[in-house]
Amino acid sequence: MAATPYIVTKGVVLRETETKEADKILTLLTADQGKISVIARGARRKGCKYAACAQSLAYSEWTLYRKGDWYYANEGHTLELWNGLRTHLEAMSLAFYLAELTEAVTTEGADASELLRHLLNGLYALSALHKPPALVKAAFELKLLSLAGYEPLADGCAYCGCPDPEQPLLDVVQGVLRCRKCGSGESGLSMPLCGASLAALRHVVYGDAKRLYSFTLPQDALRRLGGAAEAFAAAQLERGFRTLDFYKSLQPVEMPSK
């Protein structure tokens, strides 16, 4: 009888689902296997040797074997548990949204090395660098969609070609930049930007991924960038996210200015 073929891979748990007895089904994002489903038998039992690896967001090295359509966990060793998130509810809730959003754009069996690297960088920015959650959220959404094939065209107005529109808007349905006066009747939803938020959008989409979060914005410009990024992700993926709803429920209610 042939020996069971094992594979060793590193990945982040995007989602965990409790199943019968003490097992879990893990949705794991790996660089080489893409998104895979892993049955972690006994992961909910006290003393399970890989219980820490079987938590949402945990980044671990796994030894797996395949049986039919499923992967099964054999061993696991944690590489990063993002302890910097554990005492910050807003950052933790945002991290769960980053994972759910990543899952939405990832397919099984495809090379996901860039997407995994992007997710790890986002989690690191929240956990270790303590970057502002609103900044991480906007930059992560825009760059993730770009990596997944939905990159917006932001080098100039899609209609008149002006490189620096005076009143820029991002058409989140068509995925293009436009002047306020151009193409106003051709889109159902365009989000207003400003000079600073447009510069930040270009930095995110076209800049060095290693410096993705190395910018600051005034609060109003960050709010515009965040609104455009969230609307762009929702329009392109045509769905909502439960984790995003929870993250937003934690945000303070803005009082109308007098």
Secondary structure as UniProt FT lines:
FT   STRAND          6..18
FT   TURN            21..22
FT   STRAND          24..30
FT   TURN            31..33
FT   STRAND          34..40
FT   TURN            41..44
FT   TURN            46..47
FT   TURN            49..51
FT   HELIX           52..54
FT   TURN            56..57
FT   STRAND          59..67
FT   TURN            68..69
FT   STRAND          70..80
FT   HELIX           83..85
FT   TURN            86..87
FT   HELIX           89..105
FT   HELIX           113..127
FT   HELIX           133..145
FT   HELIX           146..150
FT   TURN            158..160
FT   STRAND          168..171
FT   TURN            172..175
FT   STRAND          176..179
FT   TURN            180..181
FT   TURN            184..185
FT   STRAND          190..192
FT   HELIX           195..206
FT   HELIX           209..211
FT   TURN            212..213
FT   HELIX           219..237
FT   HELIX           242..249
//
